Amino acid sequence: DFINGLDAVNALSEASPGFVWRLREETAADIAAYGDPMIVANVSVWSSPETLYEFSYRHLHREFLQRRREWFDLLGAAHLALWWVADG
């Protein structure tokens, strides 16, 4: 279900207010975070924390978050980071 839903979630993100950019799957597949190919890198840029929140918790993406334990092992540590990127 996770893999089959990625296109729909990614299309929704790109059409969402505040979306700026995301790391594409073909590039993300080349990233082995911490040298571990089992860790999935997911990077996106949004115009504000509010627009990211709106996408993440109020649409289809929320359903995926609610099911993440079915598809992924929990890391037991922080797994999310937000940082500011200067305009341009």
DSSP file (Angstrom, degrees, kcal/mol; ACC not computed):
  #  RESIDUE AA STRUCTURE BP1 BP2  ACC     N-H-->O    O-->H-N    N-H-->O    O-->H-N    TCO  KAPPA ALPHA  PHI   PSI    X-CA   Y-CA   Z-CA
    1    1 A D     >        0   0    0      0, 0.0     4,-1.3     0, 0.0     5,-0.1   0.000 360.0 360.0 360.0 -36.1    0.0    0.0    0.0
    2    2 A F  H >>  +     0   0    0      2,-0.2     4,-0.8     1,-0.2     3,-0.6   0.976 360.0  39.4 -62.4 -54.9    2.9    2.4    0.8
    3    3 A I  H >4 S+     0   0    0      1,-0.2     3,-0.9     2,-0.2     4,-0.5   0.904 114.8  53.8 -62.0 -42.3    4.6    2.0   -2.6
    4    4 A N  H 34 S+     0   0    0      1,-0.2     4,-0.3     2,-0.1    -1,-0.2   0.736 110.9  47.5 -66.1 -21.9    1.2    2.0   -4.5
    5    5 A G  H <X S+     0   0    0     -4,-1.3     4,-2.3    -3,-0.6    -1,-0.2   0.539  84.9  90.5 -95.8  -7.8    0.2    5.2   -2.8
    6    6 A L  H <X S+     0   0    0     -3,-0.9     4,-3.1    -4,-0.8     5,-0.3   0.895  84.1  52.7 -59.1 -43.4    3.4    7.2   -3.4
    7    7 A D  H  > S+     0   0    0     -4,-0.5     4,-2.4     1,-0.2    -1,-0.2   0.913 111.6  46.8 -60.1 -41.7    2.4    8.7   -6.7
    8    8 A A  H  > S+     0   0    0     -4,-0.3     4,-2.2     2,-0.2    -1,-0.2   0.917 114.6  45.9 -67.1 -43.0   -0.9   10.0   -5.3
    9    9 A V  H  X S+     0   0    0     -4,-2.3     4,-2.5     2,-0.2    -2,-0.2   0.923 114.5  48.0 -66.1 -43.7    0.8   11.5   -2.2
   10   10 A N  H  X S+     0   0    0     -4,-3.1     4,-2.4    -5,-0.2    -2,-0.2   0.898 111.4  50.0 -65.1 -39.6    3.5   13.1   -4.2
   11   11 A A  H  X S+     0   0    0     -4,-2.4     4,-1.3    -5,-0.3    -1,-0.2   0.911 111.4  49.6 -63.5 -41.6    1.0   14.5   -6.7
   12   12 A L  H  X S+     0   0    0     -4,-2.2     4,-0.6     2,-0.2     3,-0.3   0.915 110.0  50.7 -63.3 -42.6   -1.0   16.0   -3.8
   13   13 A S  H >< S+     0   0    0     -4,-2.5     3,-1.2     1,-0.2    -2,-0.2   0.940 109.7  49.5 -61.3 -46.0    2.1   17.5   -2.3
   14   14 A E  H 3< S+     0   0    0     -4,-2.4    -1,-0.2     1,-0.3    -2,-0.2   0.749 113.9  46.2 -66.9 -22.9    3.2   19.2   -5.5
   15   15 A A  H 3< S+     0   0    0     -4,-1.3    -1,-0.3    -3,-0.3    -2,-0.2   0.456  93.0 106.5 -94.8  -2.3   -0.3   20.6   -6.0
   16   16 A S  S X< S-     0   0    0     -3,-1.2     3,-1.8    -4,-0.6     2,-0.1  -0.500  81.5-100.3 -82.0 144.5   -0.6   21.8   -2.4
   17   17 A P  T 3  S+     0   0    0      0, 0.0    38,-0.2     0, 0.0    -1,-0.1  -0.381 108.6  23.2 -57.6 135.2   -0.4   25.5   -1.4
   18   18 A G  T 3  S+     0   0    0      1,-0.3    29,-2.4    28,-0.1    30,-0.2   0.258  84.6 137.7  92.3 -12.5    3.1   26.3   -0.1
   19   19 A F  E <   +A   46   0A   0     -3,-1.8    -1,-0.3    27,-0.2    27,-0.2  -0.476  16.9 163.2 -68.5 136.8    4.9   23.4   -1.8
   20   20 A V  E     -     0   0A   0     25,-2.5     2,-0.3     1,-0.4    26,-0.2   0.706  56.9 -24.0-117.8 -49.4    8.2   24.5   -3.3
   21   21 A W  E     -A   45   0A   0     24,-1.4    24,-3.3     2,-0.0    -1,-0.4  -0.986  48.0-160.9-163.9 155.3   10.4   21.4   -4.1
   22   22 A R  E     -A   44   0A   0     -2,-0.3     2,-0.4    22,-0.3    22,-0.2  -0.993  32.9-104.7-144.1 152.5   10.9   17.8   -3.2
   23   23 A L        -     0   0    0     20,-2.9    20,-0.2    -2,-0.3     2,-0.1  -0.627  45.2-126.8 -70.9 124.8   13.7   15.2   -3.6
   24   24 A R    >>  -     0   0    0     -2,-0.4     4,-3.0     1,-0.1     3,-0.8  -0.404  13.3-116.8 -77.5 152.2   12.6   12.9   -6.3
   25   25 A E  H 3> S+     0   0    0      1,-0.3     4,-2.6     2,-0.2     5,-0.2   0.872 112.9  57.8 -55.9 -41.9   12.6    9.1   -5.8
   26   26 A E  H 34 S+     0   0    0      1,-0.2    -1,-0.3     2,-0.2     4,-0.2   0.825 115.1  37.7 -63.8 -29.1   15.2    8.5   -8.5
   27   27 A T  H X4 S+     0   0    0     -3,-0.8     3,-1.3     2,-0.2     4,-0.3   0.859 113.4  55.5 -84.5 -40.6   17.6   10.7   -6.6
   28   28 A A  H >< S+     0   0    0     -4,-3.0     3,-1.7     1,-0.3    13,-0.3   0.843  98.4  63.4 -61.2 -33.9   16.5    9.6   -3.1
   29   29 A A  T 3< S+     0   0    0     -4,-2.6    -1,-0.3     1,-0.3    -2,-0.2   0.760  98.0  57.2 -63.2 -23.4   17.2    6.0   -4.0
   30   30 A D  T <  S+     0   0    0     -3,-1.3     2,-0.6    -4,-0.2    -1,-0.3   0.543  89.8  88.7 -83.6  -7.0   20.9    6.9   -4.4
   31   31 A I    <   -     0   0    0     -3,-1.7     2,-0.7    -4,-0.3    10,-0.3  -0.824  53.6-173.0 -97.7 121.2   21.1    8.3   -0.8
   32   32 A A    >   -     0   0    0     -2,-0.6     3,-2.4     8,-0.1     8,-0.1  -0.829  22.4-144.8-110.4  90.2   22.0    5.7    1.9
   33   33 A A  G >  S-     0   0    0     -2,-0.7     3,-2.3     6,-0.6     6,-0.2  -0.304  82.4  -2.6 -58.8 131.9   21.5    7.7    5.1
   34   34 A Y  G 3  S-     0   0    0      1,-0.3    -1,-0.3     3,-0.1     0, 0.0   0.744 128.2 -68.5  56.7  24.7   24.1    6.8    7.7
   35   35 A G  G <  S+     0   0    0     -3,-2.4    -1,-0.3     1,-0.2    -2,-0.2   0.620 108.8 123.0  72.7  12.4   25.3    4.2    5.2
   36   36 A D    X   -     0   0    0     -3,-2.3     3,-1.8     1,-0.1    -3,-0.3  -0.917  48.8-163.5-112.8 111.1   22.1    2.2    5.6
   37   37 A P  T 3  S+     0   0    0      0, 0.0    -1,-0.1     0, 0.0    -4,-0.1   0.606  87.7  68.3 -68.2  -8.8   20.1    1.5    2.4
   38   38 A M  T 3  S+     0   0    0     -5,-0.1     2,-0.6     2,-0.1    -6,-0.1   0.510  80.3  88.9 -87.6  -4.9   17.1    0.6    4.5
   39   39 A I  S <  S-     0   0    0     -3,-1.8    -6,-0.6    -6,-0.2     2,-0.5  -0.846  73.5-143.7 -94.7 124.0   16.7    4.2    5.7
   40   40 A V        -     0   0    0     -2,-0.6     2,-0.5    -8,-0.1    -8,-0.1  -0.740   5.8-145.1 -91.2 128.1   14.5    6.3    3.4
   41   41 A A        +     0   0    0     -2,-0.5     2,-0.4   -13,-0.3   -10,-0.1  -0.812  18.8 179.2 -92.8 128.8   15.4    9.9    2.8
   42   42 A N        +     0   0    0     -2,-0.5     2,-0.4     2,-0.0   -18,-0.1  -0.950   6.9 170.6-132.0 111.1   12.4   12.2    2.3
   43   43 A V        +     0   0    0     -2,-0.4   -20,-2.9   -20,-0.2     2,-0.3  -0.977   1.7 161.4-127.2 131.0   13.2   15.9    1.8
   44   44 A S  E     -A   22   0A   0     -2,-0.4     2,-0.4   -22,-0.2   -22,-0.3  -0.976  27.8-136.8-144.5 160.4   10.9   18.7    0.8
   45   45 A V  E     -A   21   0A   0    -24,-3.3   -25,-2.5    -2,-0.3   -24,-1.4  -0.972  22.4-178.9-121.2 131.4   10.8   22.4    0.9
   46   46 A W  E     -A   19   0A   0     -2,-0.4   -27,-0.2   -27,-0.2   -28,-0.1  -0.898  36.2-122.1-128.2 155.9    7.7   24.4    1.9
   47   47 A S  S    S-     0   0    0    -29,-2.4   -28,-0.1    -2,-0.3   -29,-0.1   0.721  92.1  -3.5 -72.6 -20.4    7.0   28.1    2.1
   48   48 A S     >  -     0   0    0    -30,-0.2     4,-1.8     1,-0.1     5,-0.2  -0.984  68.8-108.3-162.7 159.7    6.1   27.9    5.8
   49   49 A P  H  > S+     0   0    0      0, 0.0     4,-2.6     0, 0.0     5,-0.2   0.841 117.5  59.2 -60.9 -31.5    5.7   25.4    8.7
   50   50 A E  H  > S+     0   0    0      2,-0.2     4,-2.4     1,-0.2     5,-0.1   0.903 104.9  46.5 -66.5 -41.2    1.9   26.0    8.5
   51   51 A T  H  > S+     0   0    0      2,-0.2     4,-2.0     1,-0.2    -1,-0.2   0.876 112.7  50.6 -70.8 -34.7    1.7   24.9    4.8
   52   52 A L  H  X S+     0   0    0     -4,-1.8     4,-2.9     2,-0.2    -2,-0.2   0.929 111.3  48.9 -63.5 -45.0    3.8   21.8    5.6
   53   53 A Y  H  X S+     0   0    0     -4,-2.6     4,-2.7     2,-0.2     5,-0.3   0.925 108.6  53.6 -60.1 -45.6    1.5   21.0    8.6
   54   54 A E  H  X S+     0   0    0     -4,-2.4     4,-1.2     1,-0.2    -1,-0.2   0.925 114.5  40.8 -57.3 -47.0   -1.6   21.5    6.4
   55   55 A F  H  X S+     0   0    0     -4,-2.0     4,-0.6     1,-0.2     6,-0.4   0.933 117.9  47.5 -65.7 -45.7   -0.3   19.0    3.9
   56   56 A S  H  < S+     0   0    0     -4,-2.9     9,-0.2     1,-0.2    -2,-0.2   0.855 125.1  22.6 -67.9 -37.6    1.1   16.5    6.4
   57   57 A Y  H  < S+     0   0    0     -4,-2.7    -1,-0.2    -5,-0.2    -2,-0.2   0.404 119.5  49.6-117.9   2.2   -1.9   16.2    8.8
   58   58 A R  H  < S+     0   0    0     -4,-1.2     2,-0.2    -5,-0.3    -2,-0.1   0.329 105.9  37.9-125.4   8.9   -5.0   17.2    7.0
   59   59 A H  S >X S-     0   0    0     -4,-0.6     3,-1.7    -5,-0.1     4,-0.7  -0.588 109.5 -52.3-139.1-161.2   -5.0   15.2    3.8
   60   60 A L  H >> S+     0   0    0      1,-0.3     4,-1.3     2,-0.2     3,-0.8   0.823 124.0  67.4 -51.4 -37.2   -4.1   11.9    2.3
   61   61 A H  H 3> S+     0   0    0     -6,-0.4     4,-2.3     1,-0.3    -1,-0.3   0.841  91.7  62.2 -56.4 -33.8   -0.6   12.1    3.8
   62   62 A R  H <> S+     0   0    0     -3,-1.7     4,-2.4    -7,-0.3    -1,-0.3   0.893  98.7  54.8 -59.7 -40.4   -2.2   11.8    7.2
   63   63 A E  H <X S+     0   0    0     -3,-0.8     4,-0.8    -4,-0.7    -1,-0.2   0.882 108.4  49.3 -61.0 -37.6   -3.5    8.4    6.4
   64   64 A F  H >< S+     0   0    0     -4,-1.3     3,-0.6     2,-0.2     4,-0.4   0.909 109.0  51.5 -68.4 -41.5    0.0    7.3    5.5
   65   65 A L  H >< S+     0   0    0     -4,-2.3     3,-1.1     1,-0.2     4,-0.3   0.897 106.6  54.7 -60.5 -39.4    1.4    8.7    8.7
   66   66 A Q  H 3< S+     0   0    0     -4,-2.4    -1,-0.2     1,-0.2     3,-0.2   0.751 113.3  42.1 -67.0 -22.6   -1.1    6.8   10.7
   67   67 A R  T XX S+     0   0    0     -4,-0.8     3,-2.1    -3,-0.6     4,-0.7   0.333  79.1 109.6-104.3   5.9    0.0    3.6    9.0
   68   68 A R  H X> S+     0   0    0     -3,-1.1     4,-2.6    -4,-0.4     3,-0.8   0.792  71.3  62.6 -57.9 -29.5    3.8    4.1    9.2
   69   69 A R  H 34 S+     0   0    0     -4,-0.3    -1,-0.3     1,-0.2     5,-0.1   0.737  97.8  58.5 -68.5 -20.6    4.2    1.4   11.8
   70   70 A E  H <4 S+     0   0    0     -3,-2.1    -1,-0.2     1,-0.1    -2,-0.2   0.797 119.4  27.4 -72.7 -28.4    2.9   -1.1    9.3
   71   71 A W  H << S+     0   0    0     -3,-0.8     2,-0.3    -4,-0.7    -2,-0.2   0.680 118.7  45.0-110.0 -23.6    5.7   -0.3    6.8
   72   72 A F  S  < S-     0   0    0     -4,-2.6     2,-0.3     0, 0.0    -1,-0.1  -0.918  70.4-121.5-130.4 150.0    8.7    1.0    8.8
   73   73 A D        -     0   0    0     -2,-0.3     2,-0.2    -3,-0.1    -3,-0.1  -0.691  40.2-113.4 -80.3 140.3   10.7    0.1   11.9
   74   74 A L        -     0   0    0     -2,-0.3    -1,-0.0     1,-0.1    -5,-0.0  -0.562  15.9-145.9 -75.1 139.7   10.7    2.9   14.4
   75   75 A L        -     0   0    0     -2,-0.2    -1,-0.1     2,-0.2     3,-0.1   0.735  22.1-135.1 -79.1 -22.9   14.1    4.5   14.9
   76   76 A G  S    S+     0   0    0      1,-0.3     2,-0.3    -3,-0.0    -2,-0.1   0.608  78.7  66.2  77.3  10.1   13.7    5.2   18.6
   77   77 A A  S    S-     0   0    0      1,-0.0    -1,-0.3     0, 0.0    -2,-0.2  -0.881 104.3 -50.3-148.1 177.3   15.1    8.7   18.1
   78   78 A A        +     0   0    0     -2,-0.3     3,-0.1     1,-0.1    -1,-0.0  -0.291  48.2 174.1 -55.3 136.1   14.3   11.9   16.4
   79   79 A H        +     0   0    0      1,-0.1     2,-0.4    -3,-0.0    -1,-0.1   0.252  55.4  64.6-129.3   9.8   13.4   11.2   12.8
   80   80 A L        -     0   0    0      2,-0.0     2,-0.4     0, 0.0    -1,-0.1  -0.999  52.8-179.9-139.6 136.9   12.3   14.7   11.6
   81   81 A A        -     0   0    0     -2,-0.4     2,-0.4    -3,-0.1     0, 0.0  -1.000   6.3-167.0-137.3 140.1   14.2   17.9   11.2
   82   82 A L        +     0   0    0     -2,-0.4     2,-0.3     2,-0.0    -2,-0.0  -0.973  14.2 168.4-121.6 140.2   13.0   21.3   10.0
   83   83 A W        -     0   0    0     -2,-0.4     2,-0.2     2,-0.0    -2,-0.0  -0.993  34.6-105.8-149.5 154.8   15.3   24.2    9.1
   84   84 A W        -     0   0    0     -2,-0.3     2,-0.4     1,-0.0    -2,-0.0  -0.549  25.4-160.9 -80.9 141.7   15.0   27.5    7.4
   85   85 A V        -     0   0    0     -2,-0.2     3,-0.1     0, 0.0     2,-0.0  -0.990  24.4-118.2-120.6 129.7   16.3   28.0    3.9
   86   86 A A        -     0   0    0     -2,-0.4     0, 0.0     1,-0.1     0, 0.0  -0.342  40.0 -91.8 -65.9 146.2   16.9   31.5    2.7
   87   87 A D              0   0    0      1,-0.2    -1,-0.1    -2,-0.0     0, 0.0  -0.253 360.0 360.0 -54.7 143.0   14.9   32.8   -0.2
   88   88 A G              0   0    0     -3,-0.1    -1,-0.2     0, 0.0    -2,-0.1   0.448 360.0 360.0  87.8 360.0   16.5   32.2   -3.6
